[in-house]
Amino acid sequence: MNEILNALVAMESIAKSALSALVAYSTHYGVAKVYDAVCVPDGFWGYVRGLISMGSPVCQAGVQIITHTQVSYSSILMMGITRTLVDMILPGVVLPEPVGK
């Protein structure tokens, strides 16, 4: 019974981490696309317009969001990788069966 509970707790933790990574990456991707379209459009006129628009508060906020979500996403990935390595080196602790069962 404890093995099942341990597995469920581990799956919940993995699911929450995966969801966190998905939200961080989706936010990063979406804001980067909006920033590209609004603040630094393609072409010569986009280059000229970017000289002015990149300094706007909205575009600066976009850069900050892109930066922070990139850090969050990469941290989640790194924690997942290191957790996997630690689990390979030091397998999880098995909880004893409760007394009287």
KEKE-3310 file (N, C-alpha, C; in steps of 0.2 Angstrom, whole numbers, plus 5000, padded with zeros to 4 digits):
npx = (5004:5010:5019:5011:5006:5018:5021:5011:5012:5025:5021:5012:5021:5029:5020:5016:5028:5030:5019:5022:5033:5028:5019:5028:5036:5027:5022:5034:5036:5025:5025:5038:5034:5025:5032:5042:5033:5027:5037:5049:5047:5049:5060:5065:5058:5053:5065:5068:5057:5059:5069:5063:5052:5057:5062:5050:5039:5031:5037:5049:5044:5040:5053:5058:5049:5051:5065:5064:5055:5062:5073:5065:5060:5072:5078:5068:5070:5083:5083:5075:5083:5094:5088:5084:5097:5101:5092:5096:5108:5106:5094:5076:5069:5061:5046:5042:5029:5014:5012:5003:4995)
npy = (4994:5006:5008:5011:5023:5031:5031:5038:5050:5054:5055:5065:5076:5076:5079:5092:5099:5097:5104:5117:5120:5120:5131:5141:5141:5143:5156:5163:5160:5166:5179:5183:5181:5191:5203:5202:5205:5218:5226:5225:5224:5216:5220:5235:5247:5242:5241:5254:5259:5251:5257:5267:5261:5251:5257:5259:5258:5247:5238:5237:5230:5218:5213:5211:5201:5191:5188:5184:5173:5164:5161:5155:5144:5137:5134:5125:5115:5111:5108:5096:5088:5087:5081:5069:5063:5062:5054:5042:5040:5039:5030:5031:5032:5018:5018:5010:4997:5001:4998:4984:4981)
npz = (5000:5004:4994:4983:4987:4988:4975:4969:4976:4970:4957:4957:4961:4950:4940:4944:4942:4929:4924:4929:4921:4909:4909:4912:4900:4890:4893:4891:4877:4871:4875:4869:4856:4854:4858:4848:4837:4840:4846:4839:4824:4808:4794:4785:4790:4802:4808:4810:4817:4828:4835:4842:4848:4856:4868:4875:4889:4889:4880:4887:4898:4892:4889:4902:4907:4897:4901:4914:4914:4906:4914:4925:4918:4913:4926:4931:4922:4925:4938:4937:4930:4938:4949:4944:4942:4955:4960:4953:4959:4973:4977:4981:4998:5006:5014:5029:5032:5041:5059:5065:5054)
capx = (5000:5014:5022:5006:5006:5024:5021:5006:5015:5030:5018:5009:5026:5031:5015:5016:5034:5029:5014:5025:5038:5024:5016:5034:5038:5021:5022:5040:5035:5020:5028:5043:5031:5021:5038:5044:5028:5026:5043:5055:5045:5054:5061:5069:5054:5053:5072:5068:5052:5062:5073:5059:5048:5061:5062:5044:5038:5028:5043:5054:5041:5041:5060:5059:5045:5055:5070:5062:5052:5068:5076:5061:5060:5078:5078:5064:5073:5089:5081:5072:5089:5098:5084:5085:5103:5102:5088:5100:5114:5103:5087:5072:5068:5054:5043:5039:5022:5012:5012:4996:4992)
capy = (5000:5012:5009:5014:5030:5034:5032:5043:5057:5055:5057:5072:5080:5076:5083:5099:5102:5098:5110:5123:5121:5122:5138:5146:5141:5146:5163:5165:5160:5170:5186:5184:5183:5198:5207:5203:5208:5224:5231:5225:5221:5214:5224:5241:5251:5239:5243:5261:5259:5248:5262:5271:5257:5247:5260:5261:5254:5240:5234:5235:5225:5212:5210:5208:5195:5186:5186:5180:5166:5160:5159:5150:5138:5134:5132:5119:5109:5110:5104:5090:5084:5085:5076:5062:5061:5061:5047:5037:5038:5038:5028:5034:5028:5015:5018:5004:4996:5003:4992:4982:4980)
capz = (5000:5004:4987:4979:4990:4986:4968:4968:4978:4965:4950:4958:4961:4943:4936:4945:4939:4921:4923:4930:4916:4903:4910:4911:4893:4886:4894:4888:4870:4869:4876:4864:4849:4855:4858:4841:4832:4842:4847:4834:4818:4803:4788:4786:4794:4808:4812:4812:4822:4834:4838:4846:4852:4861:4874:4878:4895:4887:4877:4893:4903:4889:4890:4909:4907:4894:4905:4920:4912:4903:4920:4928:4914:4914:4933:4932:4919:4928:4944:4935:4928:4944:4953:4941:4943:4962:4961:4951:4963:4979:4977:4986:5004:5006:5020:5032:5033:5048:5063:5066:5047)
cpx = (5004:5018:5018:5006:5012:5024:5016:5009:5021:5027:5015:5015:5029:5026:5015:5022:5033:5024:5017:5030:5034:5021:5022:5036:5033:5021:5028:5039:5030:5022:5033:5040:5028:5027:5041:5040:5027:5032:5048:5052:5050:5054:5064:5065:5053:5060:5071:5063:5055:5066:5069:5055:5051:5062:5056:5043:5035:5033:5048:5051:5041:5048:5061:5055:5049:5061:5069:5059:5057:5071:5072:5061:5066:5080:5074:5067:5079:5088:5078:5078:5093:5094:5084:5091:5104:5098:5092:5105:5111:5096:5083:5071:5061:5052:5041:5032:5020:5011:5004:4992:4994)
cpy = (5006:5013:5012:5022:5034:5035:5038:5050:5059:5058:5064:5077:5081:5080:5090:5102:5102:5103:5117:5125:5123:5129:5143:5147:5144:5153:5166:5165:5165:5178:5188:5185:5189:5204:5208:5206:5216:5229:5231:5221:5220:5220:5231:5246:5248:5241:5250:5262:5256:5253:5266:5267:5253:5250:5261:5256:5247:5236:5232:5230:5218:5209:5207:5201:5189:5183:5182:5173:5161:5157:5154:5143:5134:5131:5125:5113:5107:5106:5097:5085:5082:5080:5069:5059:5058:5054:5041:5035:5036:5036:5030:5029:5025:5015:5012:5003:4998:4997:4990:4981:4974)
cpz = (5000:4998:4983:4981:4988:4979:4966:4970:4973:4959:4951:4958:4953:4939:4937:4942:4932:4920:4924:4924:4910:4903:4909:4904:4889:4887:4890:4880:4868:4870:4871:4858:4849:4854:4851:4836:4834:4843:4842:4828:4813:4798:4790:4791:4801:4812:4814:4817:4829:4838:4843:4851:4857:4868:4878:4884:4894:4884:4883:4897:4899:4889:4897:4909:4903:4898:4911:4919:4909:4909:4924:4924:4914:4921:4934:4928:4922:4935:4943:4933:4934:4949:4951:4942:4951:4964:4959:4955:4970:4978:4982:4992:5004:5013:5023:5032:5040:5052:5064:5059:5044)
residu = (MET:ASN:GLU:ILE:LEU:ASN:ALA:LEU:VAL:ALA:MET:GLU:SER:ILE:ALA:LYS:SER:ALA:LEU:SER:ALA:LEU:VAL:ALA:TYR:SER:THR:HIS:TYR:GLY:VAL:ALA:LYS:VAL:TYR:ASP:ALA:VAL:CYS:VAL:PRO:ASP:GLY:PHE:TRP:GLY:TYR:VAL:ARG:GLY:LEU:ILE:SER:MET:GLY:SER:PRO:VAL:CYS:GLN:ALA:GLY:VAL:GLN:ILE:ILE:THR:HIS:THR:GLN:VAL:SER:TYR:SER:SER:ILE:LEU:MET:MET:GLY:ILE:THR:ARG:THR:LEU:VAL:ASP:MET:ILE:LEU:PRO:GLY:VAL:VAL:LEU:PRO:GLU:PRO:VAL:GLY:LYS)
# end
